[in-house]
Amino acid sequence: MLIDSADALLDIAVRVPVQRVELDLLVGTGIELLVRRDDLIDPQLSGNKFYKLFFNLQAAREQGLNRLISFGGAYSNHLHALAAAGNRYGFQALGVVRGERPAQLSPTLSDAEAWGMQLVFLSREEYRNKTDAELIVALREQYGDFYLIPEGGANLAGARGMRLAGTALEQQLKGDYTAVCVACGTGTSLAGLAAGIDLAKPAIGFSVLKGAGDLGEVIASTYRELGASDKSANWRLISGFHAGGYGKKHPQYLSQFWQDFERESGIALDPIYTVKMFWGIVSLARQGYWSRGSRIVAIHSGGLQGRRGFGSL
Ligand SMILES: *Cc1c(COP(=O)(O)O)cnc(C)c1O
């Protein structure tokens, strides 16, 4: 794939399958659940991280920068995708990882290293200050000039990529849906998606974080930067389905749901994001949140590499 035009991305995005899923838990709720399989785009570089990286890679190229740097934890889907992208498109990728280097790398980081990503480990305390100008200057001195992508791919270029996924979805379904749902970490994907679909339709984000903090403000400002108007903002953030918080061991009801969902639908989910979104969608359906006849599209944002090491089903 070329990374020199938005058309190349749209071309991929309009061919992502959207499939209907039947679940026992949805029987009698009167809603139809569709899943947009962005997890299938590519075995190494897929899901929302693929979209979020696209315009960042393009910008790096345009700026003549061959080195990419970004940040994440030892199981980060974002660093994994960045390493794959660097390898595929000929960038030198530098991954700044939270915590000391362990004796044995996580599967995520082993892949990243195998794909040529250089790993730099920061103590948790240093990592907290990763956006400090001083640290960035020090990294530039040590590794040379680079194009910086924030943790999680959370910048405007990232949101523009996901906006394109929204545009593609609109073209594919020709408006025949009620709402679009996505799991939220930084909220970049939600902001982009909301701006890309028909602004009369809601984009609903399920936050996987325990405390949403200023997430709503961040989403609002990204959404504005994309040129969408705040007055009739078509995004909503739902925070009640984090199930204990980011990366936490699943409560029994969630592991049960995870197993049932995968068995009934034949679709694998990641433990951090998508399983919580689907749990949220289904729970809301059972509470009567969606009106009967609703056609809900859920974005399968990928992250399946993160199943390794999370504990077995
Ligand atoms: C990173 C990630 C998200 C969260 O995306 P944001 O744009 O940060 O909100 C959702 N799903 C998966 C699978 C992810 O890897």
PDBQT file of the ligand as one rigid body, heavy atoms in Angstrom, charges set to zero:
ROOT
HETATM    1  C1  LIG A 401      -5.844   1.840  21.036  1.00  0.00    +0.000 C 
HETATM    2  C2  LIG A 401      -7.116   1.072  20.895  1.00  0.00    +0.000 A 
HETATM    3  C3  LIG A 401      -8.363   1.675  21.127  1.00  0.00    +0.000 A 
HETATM    4  C4  LIG A 401      -8.502   3.084  21.642  1.00  0.00    +0.000 C 
HETATM    5  O1  LIG A 401      -8.363   4.040  20.650  1.00  0.00    +0.000 OA
HETATM    6  P1  LIG A 401      -8.324   5.589  21.016  1.00  0.00    +0.000 P 
HETATM    7  O2  LIG A 401      -8.247   6.273  19.715  1.00  0.00    +0.000 OA
HETATM    8  O3  LIG A 401      -7.073   5.808  21.844  1.00  0.00    +0.000 OA
HETATM    9  O4  LIG A 401      -9.503   5.934  21.817  1.00  0.00    +0.000 OA
HETATM   10  C5  LIG A 401      -9.502   0.928  20.897  1.00  0.00    +0.000 A 
HETATM   11  N1  LIG A 401      -9.421  -0.368  20.507  1.00  0.00    +0.000 NA
HETATM   12  C6  LIG A 401      -8.244  -0.979  20.313  1.00  0.00    +0.000 A 
HETATM   13  C7  LIG A 401      -8.235  -2.418  19.932  1.00  0.00    +0.000 C 
HETATM   14  C8  LIG A 401      -7.056  -0.287  20.513  1.00  0.00    +0.000 A 
HETATM   15  O5  LIG A 401      -5.880  -0.915  20.318  1.00  0.00    +0.000 OA
ENDROOT
TORSDOF 0
